[in-house]
Amino acid sequence: MITKTNTRNERPSKPVSASYTTIAVQMLPSDANPMGNVHGGTILKLVDMAAAAAALRHSRKNVVTVSIDRMDFIQPVYVGNLLTLKASVNYVGTTSMEVGVRVEAEDLRSGNVTHTNSSYLTYVALDDQGRPTIVPEVIPRTSDEKRRWKEGKQRRDQRLRMLTARQKTRSRARE
Ligand SMILES: CC(C)(COP(=O)(O)OP(=O)(O)OC[C@H]1O[C@@H](n2cnc3c(N)ncnc32)[C@H](O)[C@@H]1OP(=O)(O)O)[C@@H](O)C(=O)NCCC(=O)NCCS
């Protein structure tokens, strides 16, 4: 078990708004798949970048991605679209943070905006020795932030249940 570098009693807190991050990038022909639409991997990389920046803003520590929940590509993204990724910390455990990312594509000529993806990613903050370290509590203020916090807690519980079940299956397979 890795030692945590702080205790719960001294734990500071930050509002969700301290982690708000927006990235906007115009999609180029080099981002396309063989069909000419934007490659899913390009979008996934940008999602991870935006989410990591939000986790860093919340923790002000180095962070690593420990898990990415399922990612559904609801609508195609086209070359020329302006892709906007909005990320913020939804919920924190002790050393981990769930970050939600919403992706929208704007047709710059018509101004039409479509919601193309949403995803939840979990990051762990690391201290200077590369060990998981405690992050500030997150304080939801708006009704959307409160809803995301509640749903983030449920997703975290579900992830941890799945992790425990997977670990049990692996150790049974080893016996
Ligand atoms: C992230 C890492 C340091 C965690 O190490 P660990 O030994 O599992 O540490 P812990 O058991 O103390 O877990 C740390 C936290 O991660 C969470 N966690 C671990 N595995 C997880 C998973 N698969 N999904 C979600 N959360 C997970 C734990 O619940 C814990 O959260 P909490 O402190 O908020 O309760 C380690 O798994 C690692 O280095 N992974 C590789 C990361 C990486 O290279 N990412 C890609 C490039 S950035």
The ligand as an SDF file (V2000), in Angstrom:
LIG
                    3D

 48 50  0  0  0  0  0  0  0  0999 V2000
   -2.3230    5.6400  -10.5830 C   0  0  0  0  0  0  0  0  0  0  0  0
   -1.4300    4.7530   -9.7290 C   0  0  0  0  0  0  0  0  0  0  0  0
   -0.2420    5.5620   -9.2160 C   0  0  0  0  0  0  0  0  0  0  0  0
   -2.2810    4.2670   -8.5260 C   0  0  0  0  0  0  0  0  0  0  0  0
   -1.4830    3.4010   -7.7760 O   0  0  0  0  0  0  0  0  0  0  0  0
   -2.1580    2.4080   -6.7290 P   0  0  0  0  0  0  0  0  0  0  0  0
   -1.1170    1.5210   -6.1790 O   0  0  0  0  0  0  0  0  0  0  0  0
   -3.3820    1.7980   -7.3410 O   0  0  0  0  0  0  0  0  0  0  0  0
   -2.5700    3.4140   -5.5800 O   0  0  0  0  0  0  0  0  0  0  0  0
   -3.7920    3.3070   -4.5980 P   0  0  0  0  0  0  0  0  0  0  0  0
   -4.2300    1.8960   -4.3890 O   0  0  0  0  0  0  0  0  0  0  0  0
   -3.3980    4.1320   -3.4000 O   0  0  0  0  0  0  0  0  0  0  0  0
   -4.9790    4.0500   -5.3890 O   0  0  0  0  0  0  0  0  0  0  0  0
   -4.9060    5.4410   -5.6110 C   0  0  0  0  0  0  0  0  0  0  0  0
   -6.2670    5.9190   -6.0200 C   0  0  0  0  0  0  0  0  0  0  0  0
   -6.5400    5.4700   -7.3460 O   0  0  0  0  0  0  0  0  0  0  0  0
   -7.8230    4.8600   -7.3860 C   0  0  0  0  0  0  0  0  0  0  0  0
   -7.7640    3.8370   -8.4170 N   0  0  0  0  0  0  0  0  0  0  0  0
   -6.8390    2.8660   -8.5720 C   0  0  0  0  0  0  0  0  0  0  0  0
   -7.1150    2.1580   -9.6760 N   0  0  0  0  0  0  0  0  0  0  0  0
   -8.2280    2.6840  -10.2170 C   0  0  0  0  0  0  0  0  0  0  0  0
   -9.0140    2.4000  -11.3690 C   0  0  0  0  0  0  0  0  0  0  0  0
   -8.6900    1.4070  -12.2130 N   0  0  0  0  0  0  0  0  0  0  0  0
  -10.1020    3.1580  -11.6240 N   0  0  0  0  0  0  0  0  0  0  0  0
  -10.4350    4.1770  -10.8150 C   0  0  0  0  0  0  0  0  0  0  0  0
   -9.7300    4.5220   -9.6980 N   0  0  0  0  0  0  0  0  0  0  0  0
   -8.6430    3.7590   -9.4140 C   0  0  0  0  0  0  0  0  0  0  0  0
   -8.0090    4.2950   -5.9890 C   0  0  0  0  0  0  0  0  0  0  0  0
   -9.3810    4.1010   -5.7130 O   0  0  0  0  0  0  0  0  0  0  0  0
   -7.4140    5.4170   -5.1530 C   0  0  0  0  0  0  0  0  0  0  0  0
   -8.3550    6.4820   -5.0750 O   0  0  0  0  0  0  0  0  0  0  0  0
   -8.6120    7.2970   -3.6940 P   0  0  0  0  0  0  0  0  0  0  0  0
   -7.2650    7.6030   -3.0960 O   0  0  0  0  0  0  0  0  0  0  0  0
   -9.3230    8.5300   -4.1380 O   0  0  0  0  0  0  0  0  0  0  0  0
   -9.4410    6.4260   -2.8250 O   0  0  0  0  0  0  0  0  0  0  0  0
   -0.9150    3.5240  -10.5310 C   0  0  0  0  0  0  0  0  0  0  0  0
   -2.0180    2.6980  -10.8190 O   0  0  0  0  0  0  0  0  0  0  0  0
   -0.2290    3.9320  -11.8140 C   0  0  0  0  0  0  0  0  0  0  0  0
    0.8890    4.4360  -11.7990 O   0  0  0  0  0  0  0  0  0  0  0  0
   -0.9120    3.6910  -12.9560 N   0  0  0  0  0  0  0  0  0  0  0  0
   -0.3680    4.0620  -14.2650 C   0  0  0  0  0  0  0  0  0  0  0  0
   -0.7980    5.4880  -14.6220 C   0  0  0  0  0  0  0  0  0  0  0  0
   -0.4050    5.8250  -16.0310 C   0  0  0  0  0  0  0  0  0  0  0  0
    0.6890    5.5270  -16.4600 O   0  0  0  0  0  0  0  0  0  0  0  0
   -1.3490    6.4500  -16.7710 N   0  0  0  0  0  0  0  0  0  0  0  0
   -1.1950    6.7160  -18.1780 C   0  0  0  0  0  0  0  0  0  0  0  0
   -0.3550    7.8820  -18.5100 C   0  0  0  0  0  0  0  0  0  0  0  0
   -0.7130    9.3490  -17.5900 S   0  0  0  0  0  0  0  0  0  0  0  0
  1  2  1  0
  2  3  1  0
  2  4  1  0
  2 36  1  0
  4  5  1  0
  5  6  1  0
  6  7  2  0
  6  8  1  0
  6  9  1  0
  9 10  1  0
 10 11  2  0
 10 12  1  0
 10 13  1  0
 13 14  1  0
 14 15  1  0
 15 16  1  0
 15 30  1  0
 16 17  1  0
 17 18  1  0
 17 28  1  0
 18 19  1  0
 18 27  1  0
 19 20  2  0
 20 21  1  0
 21 22  1  0
 21 27  2  0
 22 23  1  0
 22 24  2  0
 24 25  1  0
 25 26  2  0
 26 27  1  0
 28 29  1  0
 28 30  1  0
 30 31  1  0
 31 32  1  0
 32 33  2  0
 32 34  1  0
 32 35  1  0
 36 37  1  0
 36 38  1  0
 38 39  2  0
 38 40  1  0
 40 41  1  0
 41 42  1  0
 42 43  1  0
 43 44  2  0
 43 45  1  0
 45 46  1  0
 46 47  1  0
 47 48  1  0
M  END
$$$$
